[in-house]
Amino acid sequence: MTLVTRAATFGELDTATLYALLRFRVDVFVVEQRCAYPELDGRDTEPGTIHRWIADGEAIAAYLRVLEEPDGAARIGRVAVAPHARGTGLAGRLMLDALEYLGDRPCVLDAQTYLSGFYARLGFAVTGPEFLEDGIPHVPMRRQPQGSADTISSRGARRPV
């Protein structure tokens, strides 16, 4: 596997890459999870949106996007790993990359409930009650500014500074 981490705004994406990213998301969130919902929600094209992914050659191995929230926080969403790459640490690698990019900035996300422990190891805390989104239990989570993301190991545990 030759893995390369990439990031781009909507305007920086060429059509082939945009198609690959959107197909990847639809394959995971709509087809695999059997959720009929508008995956193309209009936020991909916002000026502050950053698409981040790990490519294995031409194939997408992992993806997430970072959105700008009105209160200045960043919102991480659409976190997904290709079925063949799950359990290899790519979600953690991509999250650490995004958190390093965001620096000392508040960050929010809606985690599938069974993944809340993964996000907690990255410094996120549950901020509200569980809710259903497309029939899947989720919890809102927030990560307060806490310094550089490089104090978090690739396994999500805090390292001494």
C-alpha positions as CSV (number, residue, x, y, z in Angstrom):
1,M,0.0,0.0,0.0
2,T,1.3,3.4,-1.0
3,L,-0.8,5.9,1.1
4,V,-0.8,9.6,0.4
5,T,-2.8,12.1,2.5
6,R,-4.4,14.9,0.5
7,A,-6.5,18.0,1.1
8,A,-8.3,20.4,-1.1
9,T,-11.1,22.9,-1.3
10,F,-14.0,22.2,-3.7
11,G,-12.5,24.6,-6.2
12,E,-9.2,22.8,-6.1
13,L,-10.7,19.4,-6.9
14,D,-10.5,18.1,-10.5
15,T,-13.6,16.4,-11.7
16,A,-12.2,12.9,-11.5
17,T,-11.1,13.3,-7.9
18,L,-14.4,15.0,-7.0
19,Y,-16.3,12.1,-8.6
20,A,-14.1,9.5,-6.7
21,L,-14.7,11.2,-3.3
22,L,-18.4,11.6,-3.8
23,R,-18.8,8.0,-5.0
24,F,-16.7,6.8,-2.0
25,R,-19.1,8.6,0.4
26,V,-22.2,7.3,-1.3
27,D,-20.8,3.8,-1.3
28,V,-20.2,4.0,2.5
29,F,-23.0,6.1,3.8
30,V,-25.9,5.5,1.4
31,V,-25.3,2.0,0.0
32,E,-23.4,0.1,2.8
33,Q,-25.2,1.8,5.7
34,R,-28.5,1.6,3.8
35,C,-29.4,5.3,4.5
36,A,-31.4,7.0,1.8
37,Y,-30.6,10.6,2.5
38,P,-29.3,13.6,0.5
39,E,-25.5,12.8,0.7
40,L,-24.9,15.9,-1.5
41,D,-26.0,18.4,1.1
42,G,-24.7,21.6,-0.4
43,R,-21.9,22.1,2.1
44,D,-19.1,20.6,0.0
45,T,-19.0,23.7,-2.1
46,E,-18.8,26.2,0.8
47,P,-15.6,28.4,0.7
48,G,-14.4,27.2,4.1
49,T,-14.9,23.5,3.4
50,I,-11.8,21.3,3.2
51,H,-11.9,17.8,1.9
52,R,-9.2,15.5,3.4
53,W,-8.5,12.0,2.2
54,I,-6.0,9.2,2.1
55,A,-5.4,7.8,-1.3
56,D,-4.0,4.3,-2.1
57,G,-2.9,4.9,-5.6
58,E,-6.0,6.1,-7.4
59,A,-8.4,4.6,-4.8
60,I,-9.8,6.4,-1.8
61,A,-8.9,4.6,1.4
62,A,-10.3,7.1,3.9
63,Y,-12.1,10.5,3.8
64,L,-13.4,13.3,6.0
65,R,-14.5,16.9,5.5
66,V,-14.0,19.9,7.6
67,L,-16.7,22.6,7.6
68,E,-16.8,26.1,9.0
69,E,-19.6,26.6,11.6
70,P,-21.2,30.0,12.2
71,D,-19.8,30.3,15.7
72,G,-16.2,29.8,14.4
73,A,-15.9,26.2,15.4
74,A,-14.9,23.6,12.8
75,R,-17.2,20.7,12.1
76,I,-15.7,17.3,11.1
77,G,-18.0,15.0,9.2
78,R,-18.3,12.3,6.7
79,V,-15.5,10.3,8.3
80,A,-15.2,7.0,6.4
81,V,-12.7,4.3,5.7
82,A,-12.9,1.8,2.8
83,P,-14.0,-1.7,4.0
84,H,-10.7,-3.3,3.0
85,A,-8.7,-0.7,5.1
86,R,-10.8,-0.7,8.3
87,G,-8.9,-1.5,11.4
88,T,-5.6,-0.3,10.0
89,G,-5.5,3.1,11.8
90,L,-6.5,5.2,8.8
91,A,-9.4,7.0,10.6
92,G,-7.1,8.0,13.4
93,R,-4.4,9.1,11.0
94,L,-6.8,11.2,9.1
95,M,-8.4,12.7,12.2
96,L,-4.9,13.6,13.6
97,D,-4.1,15.3,10.3
98,A,-7.3,17.3,10.4
99,L,-6.8,18.2,14.1
100,E,-3.3,19.4,13.4
101,Y,-4.6,21.5,10.5
102,L,-7.2,23.0,12.8
103,G,-4.8,23.7,15.5
104,D,-6.1,25.3,18.7
105,R,-9.7,25.7,17.5
106,P,-12.9,24.3,18.9
107,C,-14.2,21.4,16.9
108,V,-17.6,19.6,16.8
109,L,-18.9,16.4,15.2
110,D,-21.8,14.1,15.4
111,A,-20.4,10.6,16.1
112,Q,-22.1,7.3,15.5
113,T,-22.6,6.3,19.1
114,Y,-20.5,3.1,18.9
115,L,-17.5,5.3,17.8
116,S,-17.8,7.8,20.6
117,G,-14.9,6.2,22.5
118,F,-12.6,6.6,19.4
119,Y,-13.4,10.3,19.3
120,A,-13.1,10.6,23.1
121,R,-9.5,9.4,22.8
122,L,-8.9,12.3,20.4
123,G,-10.1,14.8,23.0
124,F,-13.8,15.0,22.1
125,A,-16.5,14.9,24.8
126,V,-20.2,14.1,24.4
127,T,-22.2,17.3,24.7
128,G,-25.8,16.2,24.4
129,P,-28.2,13.3,24.3
130,E,-28.1,10.5,21.8
131,F,-30.2,11.0,18.7
132,L,-31.1,9.0,15.6
133,E,-29.9,10.2,12.2
134,D,-31.2,8.0,9.4
135,G,-31.9,5.3,11.9
136,I,-28.4,5.2,13.3
137,P,-27.7,6.3,16.9
138,H,-25.4,9.4,17.1
139,V,-24.1,11.7,19.9
140,P,-23.0,15.3,19.5
141,M,-19.4,15.8,20.6
142,R,-17.0,18.8,21.0
143,R,-13.3,19.2,21.3
144,Q,-12.3,22.4,23.1
145,P,-9.0,24.1,22.2
146,Q,-6.3,22.3,24.0
147,G,-3.1,23.1,22.3
148,S,-1.4,21.4,19.4
149,A,-2.8,18.1,18.1
150,D,0.7,16.7,18.0
151,T,0.3,15.8,21.7
152,I,-2.1,13.0,20.6
153,S,-0.6,9.7,19.5
154,S,-1.8,7.9,16.4
155,R,-3.7,5.5,18.7
156,G,-5.6,8.4,20.2
157,A,-4.0,8.4,23.7
158,R,-2.4,11.5,25.1
159,R,1.3,11.6,25.0
160,P,3.2,13.7,27.6
161,V,4.5,16.9,26.2
